[in-house]
Amino acid sequence: MSGSVNRPVRRRTFVLGTAAAAGSAALAGPLAQSASAASFGYTDDGSNYVVDTGASLVFKVSKTNGDLTSLVYKGTEYQGYGGMNSHVESGLGASTVTIAQSGTTILVSVTHGTLKHYYAARSGENNVYLWTNKADTSVSATRYIVRVKAGLFLNDQPDSYTYAPTTIESADVFEKSDGQTRSKHYSKNRVIDYDYVGWTTGSVGLWVVRSNHEKASGGPFYRSLLRHQSADGGGLYEILYYGENQTEAQRFGLQGPYVIALTDGGAPSSSLYHANLTTSWADGLGISGYTAASSRGRVAGVGITGRNTAYAYTVGLANSAAQYWGSARASDGYFSITGVLPGTYTLTVFKGELAVYTGSVAVTAGGTTTLNSIAIPASNDPSNASAIWRIGDWDGSPSGFKNADLMTYAHPSDVRAASWTGNVVVGSGTETSAFPCYLWKDVNSGIIVYFKLTAAQSAAAHTLRIGVTTAYANGRPQVVVNDTWTSAVPSPPAQPSTRSLTVGSYRGNNYTFTYSVPASAWLTDASAYNTLKIYVASGSGTTSFLSAGTSVDAIDLLV
């Protein structure tokens, strides 16, 4: 592929815009071409419905399985690599496919068992709008993948370029000859971090603008596939449900719109962004599961007190049917979350990625639920506890620890990773940066933390806390103090059962292990270093980086 690559952008707040007004007529068969664009309309070539947007985009949808079989922009075909089409999952198979036009909108409807999928085109726009309604588990996961031909965009996307000579894990993690690793899993971004992904040559841009993920699972900090490139071409994803390191049950229902957007090289229009699921021209299209803006509600909070202003705060809403989130304003904690389906939700306030407050909120159709100032109890933030020493901080992530940033876009064996072993000295000023973000039973179990205690401190019992963000194969910490006192092996908390640490994700269920260390375990010489050895306990896992492991949030010894 040739040209330059544009990385996923940081999240910005926009309201999903409304395109040109839709016609009010009920969907019917083919109508006359729109006056606003002489070529707007569709034809049937026998195998596909051919949709001309009346701008610079023509696309085809298979009449037998609902695949997107062609995506031509300004005369260039972008669809297809490896002989595959663009589609839900790896293709739905035999489906019922229909098409209808209403004024300035064309809608292609695909039905495959209980799953319904839609493509929409608007007159004069170089966009394909998509919705997917998954009713049950008859389709195992849910993604839409846009398969892009090789040779059109550069293959230098550094992390998700999957063509490399050596496979080092499963069939989806690879190593280049220089020791750097690549995988389609390595995106760097959480859901909250991006509005769109794609590529640009400078003169042509091909993007997938994500939906608001209200029927997805995993919350605002979930990491998933976004795109990949290989020698055969590239793939752009909208992941609607993905089971890798998943923390929540699968939600069902309509997701979208998400958008395939073609541009003259720039970013897609902010009017397409996901801040609101609904767009008025789609209200009358008859999309299964669609809920118009007028039937949705809003939650607004006047502020949040008890925050640590060094951190960003996010407010999340979640129940079994839907999820939403919004940023709290740095100055006072004000937040507003719009486009919410009616229902009762658990409201969670996150410091970084750590839940520090939960409550309940009811949302009504067409209404705004206004909340008085939310006060975060001091005891809810572990950072407020007085500590003799602390490594890292309690923010729900391994941020600041050794290799933490790299692990969101590389395998732990990557040549760029600093050594996973090496001991840590409290008071050195490098406690956090020297402590590895991940611990594995077969790699660096038994890492030693050296620290001193005053005479008064060594005369008392203390609580040791180790916070984790996820675990693989039930890995959990067992500690030994001064080679004389050994903790019990703690029970494993609930964590995802799939790979995590090796596929770019530390996001599981935050959990704090506590250990009551008796005074008899400490050295009485205030000039001597005490030792804390942290082992990974588990009978599961295999070897090396697939042995039992865990990701670290913070470690401290309380006063």
C-alpha positions as CSV (number, residue, x, y, z in Angstrom):
1,M,0.0,0.0,0.0
2,S,1.3,3.5,-0.7
3,G,0.7,7.0,0.8
4,S,0.8,8.1,4.4
5,V,-1.0,6.8,7.4
6,N,-3.1,8.8,9.8
7,R,-3.3,7.4,13.3
8,P,-6.5,7.3,15.4
9,V,-7.2,10.7,16.9
10,R,-7.9,11.6,20.5
11,R,-11.5,11.8,21.5
12,R,-13.3,15.1,21.0
13,T,-16.8,16.1,21.9
14,F,-19.2,16.7,19.1
15,V,-22.9,16.1,18.5
16,L,-23.6,13.7,15.6
17,G,-24.8,16.1,12.8
18,T,-27.8,15.8,10.7
19,A,-27.2,15.5,6.9
20,A,-29.6,17.0,4.3
21,A,-33.2,16.6,5.3
22,A,-34.7,13.2,4.5
23,G,-37.8,12.8,2.5
24,S,-40.9,12.0,4.5
25,A,-42.4,9.4,2.2
26,A,-42.5,5.8,3.4
27,L,-39.8,3.6,1.9
28,A,-40.8,2.3,-1.5
29,G,-39.2,1.0,-4.6
30,P,-36.8,2.9,-6.8
31,L,-37.7,6.5,-7.3
32,A,-36.7,9.1,-9.8
33,Q,-33.2,10.4,-9.5
34,S,-32.8,13.2,-6.9
35,A,-32.8,16.7,-8.2
36,S,-29.8,17.5,-5.9
37,A,-27.5,15.0,-7.6
38,A,-28.4,13.8,-11.1
39,S,-26.7,10.4,-10.7
40,F,-28.1,9.6,-7.2
41,G,-30.0,6.3,-7.2
42,Y,-29.5,2.6,-7.5
43,T,-29.5,-0.2,-10.1
44,D,-29.5,-3.9,-10.0
45,D,-26.7,-5.6,-11.9
46,G,-28.1,-9.1,-11.3
47,S,-25.7,-10.0,-8.4
48,N,-25.5,-6.7,-6.5
49,Y,-27.4,-3.6,-5.7
50,V,-25.3,-0.8,-7.1
51,V,-25.7,2.5,-5.2
52,D,-24.5,5.8,-6.6
53,T,-24.4,8.5,-4.0
54,G,-24.5,11.3,-6.5
55,A,-21.1,12.5,-5.3
56,S,-17.9,10.6,-6.0
57,L,-18.8,7.3,-4.4
58,V,-20.4,4.2,-5.9
59,F,-20.8,1.0,-3.8
60,K,-22.2,-2.4,-4.4
61,V,-24.0,-4.8,-1.9
62,S,-24.4,-8.5,-2.7
63,K,-28.0,-9.5,-3.1
64,T,-27.2,-13.0,-1.7
65,N,-25.3,-12.4,1.5
66,G,-25.2,-8.6,2.2
67,D,-21.4,-8.2,1.7
68,L,-20.1,-4.9,0.5
69,T,-18.5,-6.1,-2.8
70,S,-17.3,-2.8,-4.3
71,L,-16.3,0.6,-3.0
72,V,-15.4,2.9,-5.8
73,Y,-14.3,6.5,-5.0
74,K,-13.5,8.8,-7.9
75,G,-13.1,5.9,-10.2
76,T,-10.7,3.9,-7.9
77,E,-11.8,0.6,-6.4
78,Y,-10.8,0.4,-2.7
79,Q,-12.7,-2.7,-1.6
80,G,-11.2,-6.1,-1.3
81,Y,-8.0,-8.0,-0.4
82,G,-7.3,-11.7,-0.4
83,G,-10.4,-12.3,-2.5
84,M,-12.6,-11.2,0.4
85,N,-15.4,-8.7,0.7
86,S,-16.3,-6.2,3.4
87,H,-18.9,-7.6,5.8
88,V,-20.2,-8.4,9.3
89,E,-17.9,-10.9,10.9
90,S,-16.2,-12.9,8.1
91,G,-19.4,-12.9,6.1
92,L,-22.9,-13.8,7.1
93,G,-23.7,-16.3,4.3
94,A,-27.1,-16.6,2.7
95,S,-29.3,-13.7,3.6
96,T,-32.3,-11.8,2.5
97,V,-31.3,-8.5,1.0
98,T,-33.7,-5.7,-0.1
99,I,-33.3,-2.1,-1.2
100,A,-35.6,0.9,-1.1
101,Q,-35.3,4.6,-1.7
102,S,-37.1,7.4,0.0
103,G,-36.3,10.9,-1.2
104,T,-32.6,11.6,-0.7
105,T,-31.9,8.3,1.2
106,I,-31.3,4.8,-0.1
107,L,-31.4,1.9,2.4
108,V,-30.2,-1.6,1.9
109,S,-31.5,-4.1,4.4
110,V,-29.8,-7.4,5.2
111,T,-31.5,-10.1,7.2
112,H,-29.6,-13.2,8.4
113,G,-31.5,-15.2,10.9
114,T,-32.1,-13.0,13.9
115,L,-29.4,-10.5,12.8
116,K,-30.3,-7.4,10.7
117,H,-27.8,-5.2,9.0
118,Y,-28.2,-2.0,7.1
119,Y,-26.4,0.2,4.6
120,A,-27.6,3.7,3.9
121,A,-26.6,6.3,1.3
122,R,-27.4,10.0,1.3
123,S,-27.6,12.1,-1.9
124,G,-24.4,14.0,-2.5
125,E,-22.4,12.4,0.3
126,N,-19.3,10.2,0.1
127,N,-20.4,8.2,3.1
128,V,-21.9,4.8,3.7
129,Y,-23.9,4.6,7.0
130,L,-24.2,1.3,8.7
131,W,-26.3,-0.2,11.5
132,T,-26.1,-3.7,12.9
133,N,-28.8,-5.3,15.1
134,K,-27.7,-8.4,16.8
135,A,-30.5,-10.1,18.8
136,D,-28.7,-13.1,20.2
137,T,-25.6,-15.3,20.2
138,S,-26.3,-16.9,16.8
139,V,-23.4,-14.7,15.5
140,S,-20.6,-15.3,17.9
141,A,-19.0,-11.9,18.0
142,T,-19.9,-8.7,16.1
143,R,-17.6,-6.7,14.0
144,Y,-17.8,-5.0,10.6
145,I,-14.5,-5.1,8.7
146,V,-13.8,-2.9,5.7
147,R,-11.3,-4.8,3.6
148,V,-9.1,-2.5,1.6
149,K,-7.0,-3.4,-1.4
150,A,-3.2,-3.5,-1.2
151,G,-1.2,-0.8,-2.9
152,L,-3.5,2.1,-2.0
153,F,-2.1,3.2,1.3
154,L,1.2,2.8,3.0
155,N,1.9,-0.4,4.9
156,D,3.9,1.5,7.5
157,Q,1.3,1.6,10.3
158,P,3.9,0.5,12.9
159,D,2.0,-1.6,15.3
160,S,-0.9,-3.3,13.5
161,Y,1.0,-4.3,10.3
162,T,0.6,-8.0,10.5
163,Y,3.0,-9.2,7.8
164,A,6.1,-10.4,9.5
165,P,8.3,-13.5,9.0
166,T,7.8,-15.1,12.4
167,T,4.7,-16.1,14.3
168,I,5.3,-15.9,18.1
169,E,1.9,-16.4,19.6
170,S,-1.3,-18.0,18.4
171,A,-1.7,-17.1,14.8
172,D,-2.0,-13.4,15.3
173,V,1.2,-12.0,16.9
174,F,4.3,-11.7,14.8
175,E,7.9,-10.7,15.1
176,K,10.0,-8.8,12.5
177,S,13.6,-9.6,11.9
178,D,14.6,-6.6,14.0
179,G,12.8,-8.0,17.1
180,Q,9.8,-5.6,17.0
181,T,6.4,-7.2,17.3
182,R,3.2,-6.7,15.3
183,S,-0.4,-7.7,15.7
184,K,-3.9,-6.6,14.7
185,H,-4.6,-6.3,18.4
186,Y,-2.1,-3.5,18.9
187,S,-4.1,-0.3,18.6
188,K,-2.9,1.8,21.6
189,N,-6.3,3.3,21.9
190,R,-9.2,2.8,24.2
191,V,-12.7,3.3,23.0
192,I,-12.9,6.7,24.6
193,D,-9.8,7.8,22.8
194,Y,-10.9,7.9,19.2
195,D,-13.7,9.0,16.9
196,Y,-12.4,7.3,13.8
197,V,-9.6,5.2,12.3
198,G,-8.3,5.0,8.8
199,W,-5.7,6.0,6.3
200,T,-4.9,8.9,4.0
201,T,-2.6,9.5,1.1
202,G,-2.9,13.2,1.5
203,S,-5.4,13.4,-1.4
204,V,-7.7,10.5,-0.5
205,G,-8.8,9.4,3.0
206,L,-10.6,6.2,3.9
207,W,-12.1,6.1,7.4
208,V,-14.4,4.2,9.6
209,V,-16.2,6.6,12.1
210,R,-17.2,4.6,15.1
211,S,-20.7,4.5,16.7
212,N,-21.3,5.5,20.3
213,H,-21.0,1.8,21.3
214,E,-24.2,1.9,23.4
215,K,-24.8,-1.8,22.8
216,A,-21.2,-2.8,22.9
217,S,-19.5,-4.1,26.1
218,G,-16.5,-3.2,28.2
219,G,-17.0,0.4,29.0
220,P,-15.0,3.6,27.9
221,F,-11.6,2.1,28.6
222,Y,-12.0,-1.1,26.6
223,R,-9.3,-1.8,24.0
224,S,-10.1,-3.7,20.8
225,L,-9.1,-4.3,17.2
226,L,-9.2,-1.0,15.2
227,R,-7.3,-1.9,12.0
228,H,-4.6,-3.9,10.6
229,Q,-2.4,-4.0,7.5
230,S,-0.8,-6.9,5.8
231,A,1.0,-7.7,2.5
232,D,-2.4,-8.4,1.0
233,G,-4.2,-5.2,2.0
234,G,-5.7,-3.7,5.1
235,G,-8.8,-3.9,7.4
236,L,-10.7,-1.2,9.2
237,Y,-12.9,-2.4,12.0
238,E,-16.0,-1.3,13.9
239,I,-16.0,-3.7,16.8
240,L,-19.6,-4.0,18.2
241,Y,-18.8,-6.9,20.5
242,Y,-15.4,-8.5,21.1
243,G,-14.7,-11.2,23.7
244,E,-10.9,-10.7,24.1
245,N,-10.3,-9.6,27.7
246,Q,-14.0,-8.7,28.0
247,T,-15.3,-7.5,31.4
248,E,-19.0,-7.5,30.7
249,A,-21.7,-9.7,29.3
250,Q,-22.6,-9.2,25.7
251,R,-25.3,-6.6,25.1
252,F,-27.8,-7.1,22.2
253,G,-29.7,-4.6,20.0
254,L,-29.1,-2.0,17.4
255,Q,-25.7,-0.4,17.0
256,G,-25.0,2.5,14.8
257,P,-24.7,4.5,12.8
258,Y,-21.1,3.9,12.1
259,V,-19.8,5.3,8.9
260,I,-17.4,4.4,6.0
261,A,-16.3,7.9,5.0
262,L,-14.3,8.8,1.9
263,T,-12.6,12.2,1.8
264,D,-10.1,14.3,-0.2
265,G,-7.4,13.3,2.3
266,G,-8.6,15.1,5.4
267,A,-10.4,13.8,8.4
268,P,-14.0,12.8,8.2
269,S,-16.5,15.5,9.0
270,S,-17.1,16.0,12.7
271,S,-20.9,15.9,11.9
272,L,-20.5,12.2,11.6
273,Y,-19.0,11.7,15.1
274,H,-20.6,9.4,17.6
275,A,-21.7,11.7,20.4
276,N,-25.3,10.9,19.6
277,L,-26.6,7.6,18.1
278,T,-29.5,9.1,16.3
279,T,-29.7,11.3,13.2
280,S,-33.1,12.7,12.2
281,W,-33.1,11.7,8.6
282,A,-33.0,8.0,9.7
283,D,-36.0,8.3,12.0
284,G,-38.5,7.1,9.4
285,L,-36.4,4.4,7.7
286,G,-37.9,1.5,9.7
287,I,-34.5,0.3,11.0
288,S,-35.1,-2.5,13.5
289,G,-34.4,-1.4,17.0
290,Y,-33.9,2.2,16.1
291,T,-34.8,4.8,18.8
292,A,-35.1,8.4,17.8
293,A,-33.6,11.3,19.7
294,S,-37.0,12.4,21.0
295,S,-37.4,9.0,22.8
296,R,-34.0,9.3,24.5
297,G,-32.9,11.2,27.6
298,R,-30.0,13.0,29.2
299,V,-28.1,12.9,32.5
300,A,-26.4,16.0,33.7
301,G,-24.4,16.6,36.9
302,V,-23.7,20.0,38.3
303,G,-20.3,18.9,39.6
304,I,-18.1,16.4,41.4
305,T,-16.3,17.2,44.6
306,G,-13.5,15.2,46.2
307,R,-11.6,14.9,43.0
308,N,-7.8,14.8,42.6
309,T,-7.4,17.5,39.9
310,A,-4.2,15.9,38.6
311,Y,-6.4,13.2,37.0
312,A,-9.1,13.2,34.4
313,Y,-12.5,12.0,35.6
314,T,-15.0,10.1,33.5
315,V,-18.7,9.4,34.3
316,G,-20.1,6.1,33.0
317,L,-23.7,4.8,32.8
318,A,-24.3,1.1,32.4
319,N,-27.0,-1.5,32.7
320,S,-27.6,-4.8,31.0
321,A,-29.0,-3.1,27.9
322,A,-26.8,-0.1,27.2
323,Q,-23.6,1.8,28.2
324,Y,-22.6,5.5,27.9
325,W,-20.0,7.8,29.2
326,G,-18.8,11.4,29.3
327,S,-15.9,13.5,30.6
328,A,-16.2,15.5,33.8
329,R,-15.1,19.1,33.4
330,A,-11.7,19.7,34.9
331,S,-12.7,22.9,36.7
332,D,-15.7,21.6,38.6
333,G,-16.6,18.1,37.5
334,Y,-19.7,19.1,35.5
335,F,-20.8,16.4,33.0
336,S,-23.6,15.8,30.5
337,I,-24.4,12.5,28.8
338,T,-27.0,12.7,26.0
339,G,-28.8,10.3,23.8
340,V,-29.5,7.8,26.6
341,L,-32.1,5.1,26.2
342,P,-34.7,5.2,29.0
343,G,-34.0,3.0,32.0
344,T,-32.2,2.8,35.3
345,Y,-28.4,2.8,35.2
346,T,-25.5,2.4,37.5
347,L,-23.6,5.6,37.5
348,T,-19.8,5.3,38.0
349,V,-17.3,8.0,38.5
350,F,-13.8,7.0,37.4
351,K,-10.5,8.7,38.5
352,G,-8.4,7.8,35.5
353,E,-9.7,4.2,35.1
354,L,-10.4,3.5,38.8
355,A,-14.0,3.5,40.0
356,V,-14.2,5.8,43.0
357,Y,-18.0,6.4,43.2
358,T,-21.1,4.5,42.2
359,G,-24.8,5.4,42.3
360,S,-28.0,4.9,40.5
361,V,-29.8,7.2,38.0
362,A,-33.1,6.9,36.1
363,V,-33.4,8.2,32.6
364,T,-36.8,9.0,31.0
365,A,-37.7,9.5,27.3
366,G,-37.3,13.2,26.3
367,G,-36.2,14.2,29.8
368,T,-33.1,15.5,31.6
369,T,-32.1,14.0,34.9
370,T,-30.2,16.6,36.8
371,L,-28.0,15.4,39.6
372,N,-26.8,17.6,42.5
373,S,-23.1,17.7,43.1
374,I,-21.6,14.3,43.6
375,A,-19.2,14.0,46.6
376,I,-16.6,11.3,46.3
377,P,-15.9,9.9,49.8
378,A,-12.2,10.2,50.7
379,S,-12.1,6.5,51.6
380,N,-13.2,5.6,48.1
381,D,-9.9,6.8,46.6
382,P,-7.0,4.5,47.8
383,S,-4.6,7.4,47.3
384,N,-6.0,9.2,50.3
385,A,-4.8,6.6,52.7
386,S,-1.6,7.5,54.5
387,A,1.3,5.4,53.4
388,I,4.8,4.8,54.5
389,W,5.7,4.3,50.9
390,R,3.9,3.9,47.6
391,I,4.9,2.7,44.2
392,G,2.7,4.1,41.4
393,D,-0.6,5.7,42.1
394,W,-4.1,4.4,42.3
395,D,-5.6,5.3,39.0
396,G,-6.8,1.9,37.7
397,S,-4.0,1.5,35.2
398,P,-0.3,0.5,35.2
399,S,0.6,4.0,33.9
400,G,4.1,5.0,34.9
401,F,5.4,1.5,35.5
402,K,8.2,0.1,33.4
403,N,7.0,-0.8,29.8
404,A,3.4,0.3,30.6
405,D,3.0,2.5,27.5
406,L,4.7,0.0,25.2
407,M,2.5,-2.9,26.2
408,T,-0.6,-1.3,24.6
409,Y,1.0,-1.8,21.2
410,A,3.6,-4.5,21.5
411,H,4.2,-8.0,22.8
412,P,6.1,-8.3,26.1
413,S,8.9,-10.1,24.2
414,D,9.4,-7.0,21.9
415,V,13.0,-5.9,21.6
416,R,11.9,-2.4,22.7
417,A,10.8,-3.6,26.1
418,A,13.1,-2.9,29.1
419,S,14.1,-6.0,31.1
420,W,11.2,-7.5,32.9
421,T,13.4,-8.4,35.9
422,G,15.4,-6.2,38.2
423,N,14.7,-5.1,41.8
424,V,13.3,-1.9,43.2
425,V,14.6,0.4,46.0
426,V,12.0,2.6,47.7
427,G,13.5,6.1,48.1
428,S,15.6,5.9,44.9
429,G,13.2,8.2,43.0
430,T,12.8,5.5,40.3
431,E,10.5,3.1,42.3
432,T,7.6,3.3,39.8
433,S,9.6,3.5,36.5
434,A,11.8,0.6,37.6
435,F,8.9,-1.7,38.6
436,P,7.5,-3.8,35.8
437,C,3.9,-3.1,34.8
438,Y,3.2,-6.8,34.5
439,L,4.3,-9.8,36.6
440,W,4.4,-13.4,35.3
441,K,4.9,-16.7,37.1
442,D,7.5,-17.8,34.5
443,V,9.2,-14.5,33.8
444,N,9.7,-12.2,36.8
445,S,8.0,-13.7,39.8
446,G,9.9,-13.0,43.0
447,I,10.8,-9.4,42.2
448,I,12.2,-7.7,45.3
449,V,11.3,-4.3,46.7
450,Y,13.8,-2.9,49.2
451,F,12.7,-0.4,51.8
452,K,13.6,1.0,55.2
453,L,11.4,1.5,58.3
454,T,12.0,3.7,61.3
455,A,12.1,2.0,64.7
456,A,8.6,3.1,65.4
457,Q,7.3,1.8,62.1
458,S,9.0,-1.6,62.5
459,A,7.4,-2.0,65.9
460,A,3.9,-2.1,64.5
461,A,1.9,-4.2,62.1
462,H,1.1,-2.7,58.8
463,T,-1.2,-3.4,55.8
464,L,0.4,-4.0,52.4
465,R,-1.8,-3.3,49.4
466,I,-1.3,-4.5,45.8
467,G,-3.7,-3.2,43.2
468,V,-4.1,-5.0,39.9
469,T,-6.1,-4.2,36.8
470,T,-6.4,-7.6,35.2
471,A,-5.0,-11.1,35.4
472,Y,-4.2,-13.9,33.0
473,A,-4.8,-17.5,34.1
474,N,-5.7,-16.5,37.6
475,G,-2.3,-14.9,38.3
476,R,-2.3,-13.2,41.7
477,P,0.4,-11.9,44.1
478,Q,1.7,-13.8,47.1
479,V,4.2,-12.0,49.2
480,V,7.2,-12.9,51.4
481,V,8.7,-10.3,53.8
482,N,12.3,-10.6,54.9
483,D,12.3,-14.3,54.0
484,T,10.5,-15.0,57.3
485,W,6.9,-14.2,56.8
486,T,4.8,-15.5,53.9
487,S,1.3,-14.5,53.1
488,A,-1.4,-17.0,52.3
489,V,-2.2,-17.5,48.6
490,P,-5.1,-15.2,48.0
491,S,-8.2,-16.3,46.1
492,P,-8.3,-15.1,42.5
493,P,-10.8,-12.3,41.8
494,A,-13.1,-12.5,38.8
495,Q,-11.1,-11.6,35.7
496,P,-11.5,-12.2,31.9
497,S,-10.4,-15.7,30.9
498,T,-8.9,-14.8,27.5
499,R,-5.5,-13.4,26.6
500,S,-4.9,-9.9,27.8
501,L,-1.3,-8.9,28.7
502,T,0.1,-10.2,25.4
503,V,-2.5,-8.6,23.1
504,G,-2.2,-5.0,24.2
505,S,-4.8,-4.9,27.1
506,Y,-4.4,-4.4,30.8
507,R,-8.1,-3.5,31.2
508,G,-9.8,-6.1,33.3
509,N,-11.4,-5.8,36.7
510,N,-9.6,-3.6,39.2
511,Y,-9.0,-5.4,42.4
512,T,-7.0,-4.7,45.6
513,F,-5.2,-7.4,47.5
514,T,-4.5,-6.6,51.1
515,Y,-2.0,-8.4,53.4
516,S,-1.8,-7.9,57.2
517,V,1.9,-8.0,58.0
518,P,2.7,-8.5,61.7
519,A,5.3,-6.4,63.5
520,S,7.5,-9.5,63.9
521,A,8.1,-9.6,60.2
522,W,10.0,-6.3,60.1
523,L,13.7,-5.8,60.7
524,T,14.4,-3.8,63.9
525,D,17.5,-2.1,62.5
526,A,16.3,1.2,61.0
527,S,19.4,1.4,58.8
528,A,18.8,-2.0,57.2
529,Y,16.7,-2.7,54.1
530,N,13.6,-4.8,54.5
531,T,12.7,-7.0,51.5
532,L,9.4,-7.6,50.0
533,K,9.3,-10.4,47.4
534,I,6.3,-10.5,45.2
535,Y,5.5,-13.9,43.6
536,V,2.8,-14.8,41.1
537,A,0.7,-17.7,42.4
538,S,-1.4,-19.9,40.1
539,G,-1.6,-23.4,38.8
540,S,-2.9,-22.3,35.4
541,G,-1.2,-20.8,32.3
542,T,1.6,-22.3,30.3
543,T,5.1,-20.8,30.0
544,S,6.9,-17.5,29.5
545,F,4.5,-14.6,28.7
546,L,1.5,-17.0,28.6
547,S,2.2,-18.2,32.2
548,A,-0.1,-16.8,34.9
549,G,0.3,-13.1,35.2
550,T,-1.1,-9.8,36.4
551,S,-1.0,-6.1,35.7
552,V,-0.1,-3.7,38.5
553,D,-2.0,-0.5,39.4
554,A,-0.2,0.5,42.7
555,I,1.6,-1.0,45.6
556,D,1.8,0.6,49.1
557,L,2.6,0.0,52.7
558,L,0.1,1.8,54.9
559,V,1.0,3.7,58.1
